[in-house]
Amino acid sequence: MAKEPKAPKSPKTPKVKETDPTKMSRSRQIVETYRMSKEHDPRLGLWMLGAFVVFGAIGFALVFLAFGGPGTFGLVIAILIGVLMGVLGTMIVFSRRAQRAAYHRLDGRVGGGAQALTMLRRGWNVEQMVGFTKQQDMVHRVVGPPGIVLVGEGNAHRLRALMVSERKKHERVAFATPIHEVVVGNDEGQVPLPKLVRHVQKLGRQVKPAEITDILQRLKALDAQRPRIPLPRGPVPTSMKGMRGNMRGR
């Protein structure tokens, strides 16, 4: 009796790599961050190796001397602490250099300033593109200890009118709140992208946490009247969230 011919197997659907860091595992986020950082920092691996050796040697030496010389127990503890110190040093160097590479990728991109502001920690509220023009000039808003910070990026001449307009709108609903203006760029009077977060943090503490909550409530009515357009999305902006978590050690 003749055997029936087997049905042809359906071709397997190729797996699509997940590009959203919020859906990646922790290890995948680290690998992707390392890969993207190494494109702009070819010596990243050498820096990490050097940090492991230096920090590990310091940790080993300190513990070994503390236990008063050779001995099985002291040697094991010294090696263990040395390895842990080496890993800690490696992660510190990796975070710092990866952050620098991330800023380098964002510099000059539309919405780069908005994505850099996501590096601000708790206690800061960032609202992207509260004002914009058809030429892709935009103003972002940060509410935090200094009060309200309007951050503009784009053409300096077009931004001037846009910043004035946004300042007036915010003064109407938060008239007693300090309002600061920052323009992202490399020209005179502007703040370079890599220094943006630090510059905003150094504006001082002029409002209390309870006042920040009140300010956000006042701004809701203003935001409800605004049109919304999405920022360009891609691997560079979203990777900043993973980088922020790495820097916090979580």
C-alpha positions as CSV (number, residue, x, y, z in Angstrom):
1,M,0.0,0.0,0.0
2,A,1.5,3.3,-1.1
3,K,2.2,5.8,1.6
4,E,0.4,9.1,1.5
5,P,2.7,12.1,0.7
6,K,3.5,14.2,3.7
7,A,2.1,17.7,3.7
8,P,4.8,20.4,3.2
9,K,5.8,22.1,6.4
10,S,4.8,25.7,6.6
11,P,7.8,28.1,6.8
12,K,8.6,29.4,10.3
13,T,7.9,33.0,10.9
14,P,11.1,34.8,11.7
15,K,11.2,36.2,15.2
16,V,11.3,40.0,15.4
17,K,13.6,41.4,18.0
18,E,11.9,43.5,20.6
19,T,13.1,47.1,20.5
20,D,11.1,48.6,23.4
21,P,13.3,48.6,26.5
22,T,10.3,48.4,28.8
23,K,9.6,45.0,27.4
24,M,13.2,43.7,27.4
25,S,14.7,41.7,30.2
26,R,17.3,43.3,32.4
27,S,20.2,41.4,30.8
28,R,18.9,42.3,27.3
29,Q,18.8,46.0,28.3
30,I,22.4,45.9,29.4
31,V,23.5,44.1,26.3
32,E,21.7,46.6,24.0
33,T,23.1,49.5,26.0
34,Y,26.6,48.2,25.7
35,R,26.3,47.5,21.9
36,M,24.9,51.0,21.2
37,S,27.5,52.7,23.5
38,K,30.4,50.8,21.9
39,E,29.5,52.2,18.5
40,H,30.5,55.7,19.8
41,D,33.0,54.6,22.3
42,P,35.2,51.8,20.8
43,R,37.4,51.6,24.0
44,L,34.5,51.0,26.3
45,G,35.5,47.3,26.8
46,L,39.0,48.3,27.8
47,W,37.8,50.9,30.2
48,M,35.5,48.4,31.9
49,L,38.3,45.8,32.1
50,G,40.7,48.4,33.6
51,A,38.1,49.4,36.1
52,F,37.6,45.7,37.2
53,V,41.3,45.2,37.6
54,V,41.9,48.5,39.5
55,F,38.9,48.3,41.8
56,G,39.3,44.6,42.3
57,A,43.0,45.0,43.3
58,I,42.1,47.8,45.8
59,G,39.4,45.7,47.4
60,F,41.6,42.7,47.6
61,A,44.5,44.6,49.1
62,L,42.4,46.4,51.8
63,V,40.7,43.2,53.0
64,F,43.8,41.1,52.8
65,L,45.7,43.6,55.0
66,A,42.8,44.0,57.4
67,F,42.8,40.3,58.2
68,G,46.5,40.5,59.1
69,G,48.3,38.5,56.5
70,P,48.0,35.1,54.7
71,G,45.4,32.5,55.7
72,T,42.7,30.5,54.0
73,F,39.8,32.4,55.4
74,G,41.3,35.8,54.9
75,L,42.4,34.9,51.3
76,V,38.9,33.7,50.3
77,I,37.3,36.8,51.8
78,A,39.8,39.0,50.1
79,I,39.2,37.4,46.7
80,L,35.4,37.6,47.1
81,I,35.5,41.3,48.1
82,G,38.0,42.0,45.3
83,V,35.6,40.5,42.7
84,L,32.7,42.4,44.1
85,M,34.6,45.7,44.1
86,G,35.8,45.0,40.5
87,V,32.2,44.4,39.4
88,L,31.1,47.6,41.1
89,G,33.9,49.6,39.5
90,T,33.0,48.1,36.1
91,M,29.3,49.1,36.4
92,I,30.2,52.7,37.5
93,V,32.5,53.1,34.5
94,F,30.0,51.5,32.2
95,S,27.2,53.8,33.3
96,R,29.2,57.0,33.0
97,R,30.6,56.2,29.6
98,A,27.3,54.8,28.3
99,Q,25.6,58.0,29.5
100,R,28.1,60.1,27.6
101,A,27.6,58.0,24.4
102,A,23.8,58.4,24.8
103,Y,24.1,62.1,24.9
104,H,26.4,62.0,21.9
105,R,23.7,60.1,19.9
106,L,21.0,62.5,21.0
107,D,22.9,65.7,20.3
108,G,21.5,67.4,17.2
109,R,18.4,65.1,17.0
110,V,14.9,66.4,17.1
111,G,13.6,66.0,20.6
112,G,17.0,65.2,22.0
113,G,16.6,67.7,24.9
114,A,13.3,66.1,25.8
115,Q,14.8,62.7,26.1
116,A,17.8,64.0,28.1
117,L,15.4,65.5,30.6
118,T,14.0,62.0,31.3
119,M,17.3,61.4,33.3
120,L,15.9,63.7,36.0
121,R,15.1,61.6,39.1
122,R,12.1,61.6,41.4
123,G,10.7,64.9,42.5
124,W,10.8,66.3,38.9
125,N,7.9,66.4,36.5
126,V,8.8,66.6,32.8
127,E,6.2,67.5,30.2
128,Q,7.4,67.2,26.6
129,M,6.5,69.6,23.9
130,V,4.1,72.0,25.7
131,G,4.9,74.4,22.8
132,F,6.1,73.8,19.3
133,T,6.3,75.2,15.7
134,K,5.9,73.6,12.3
135,Q,9.7,73.9,11.9
136,Q,10.1,71.5,14.8
137,D,11.2,74.1,17.4
138,M,9.8,73.0,20.7
139,V,9.5,74.0,24.4
140,H,9.4,71.4,27.2
141,R,8.4,72.0,30.8
142,V,10.0,70.8,33.9
143,V,8.4,71.3,37.3
144,G,10.6,70.7,40.3
145,P,12.4,72.4,43.3
146,P,13.4,75.5,41.2
147,G,9.7,76.0,40.2
148,I,8.9,75.9,36.5
149,V,11.7,75.5,33.9
150,L,10.9,76.0,30.3
151,V,13.5,74.2,28.1
152,G,13.6,75.2,24.4
153,E,15.4,73.5,21.5
154,G,15.5,74.5,17.9
155,N,16.2,77.7,16.0
156,A,17.2,80.4,18.5
157,H,15.4,83.2,16.6
158,R,12.1,81.3,16.3
159,L,12.4,80.0,19.9
160,R,12.5,83.6,21.3
161,A,8.9,84.3,20.4
162,L,7.8,80.8,21.4
163,M,9.5,81.0,24.8
164,V,7.9,84.4,25.5
165,S,4.5,83.0,24.6
166,E,4.8,80.0,26.9
167,R,6.1,82.1,29.7
168,K,3.0,84.4,29.6
169,K,0.7,81.3,29.5
170,H,2.4,79.8,32.6
171,E,2.4,83.1,34.4
172,R,-1.3,83.4,34.1
173,V,-2.0,80.1,35.9
174,A,1.1,80.0,38.2
175,F,1.7,83.7,38.7
176,A,3.6,83.4,42.0
177,T,5.9,80.6,40.8
178,P,9.5,81.2,39.7
179,I,9.8,80.5,36.0
180,H,13.2,79.8,34.4
181,E,14.1,79.7,30.7
182,V,16.8,77.4,29.3
183,V,17.7,77.0,25.6
184,V,19.6,73.8,24.5
185,G,22.5,74.4,22.1
186,N,26.2,75.1,21.8
187,D,26.0,78.9,21.1
188,E,26.6,81.6,23.6
189,G,24.0,81.8,26.3
190,Q,22.8,78.2,25.6
191,V,23.3,75.0,27.5
192,P,24.9,72.0,25.8
193,L,22.9,68.9,25.8
194,P,25.3,66.8,28.0
195,K,25.1,69.6,30.7
196,L,21.3,70.1,30.5
197,V,20.2,67.9,33.4
198,R,23.0,69.1,35.7
199,H,22.1,72.8,34.8
200,V,18.4,72.3,35.6
201,Q,19.3,70.6,38.9
202,K,21.6,73.5,39.9
203,L,18.8,76.1,39.5
204,G,18.2,75.9,43.2
205,R,15.3,75.0,45.5
206,Q,12.7,77.8,45.4
207,V,9.5,75.9,46.0
208,K,8.5,73.2,48.5
209,P,7.2,69.7,47.6
210,A,3.6,70.6,48.6
211,E,3.8,73.7,46.4
212,I,4.9,71.5,43.5
213,T,1.7,69.5,43.8
214,D,-0.3,72.7,43.7
215,I,1.6,74.0,40.7
216,L,0.9,70.7,38.8
217,Q,-2.8,71.0,39.6
218,R,-2.9,74.6,38.2
219,L,-1.1,73.6,35.0
220,K,-3.7,70.9,34.2
221,A,-6.2,73.4,32.9
222,L,-3.5,75.0,30.7
223,D,-2.4,71.6,29.3
224,A,-6.0,70.5,28.6
225,Q,-6.2,73.3,25.9
226,R,-3.1,72.3,24.0
227,P,-2.9,70.2,20.8
228,R,-0.8,67.1,21.1
229,I,1.7,65.7,18.6
230,P,4.0,62.7,19.3
231,L,7.8,63.0,19.5
232,P,9.9,60.9,17.1
233,R,10.4,57.5,18.6
234,G,13.3,55.1,18.2
235,P,16.1,53.1,19.9
236,V,18.1,56.1,21.1
237,P,15.4,58.0,23.0
238,T,13.9,54.9,24.7
239,S,17.3,53.6,25.7
240,M,17.7,56.6,28.1
241,K,15.1,55.0,30.4
242,G,17.2,51.9,30.7
243,M,20.3,54.0,31.3
244,R,18.6,55.9,34.0
245,G,17.7,52.7,35.8
246,N,21.3,51.4,35.4
247,M,22.6,54.6,37.0
248,R,20.3,54.1,40.0
249,G,21.5,50.6,40.4
250,R,18.0,49.1,39.9
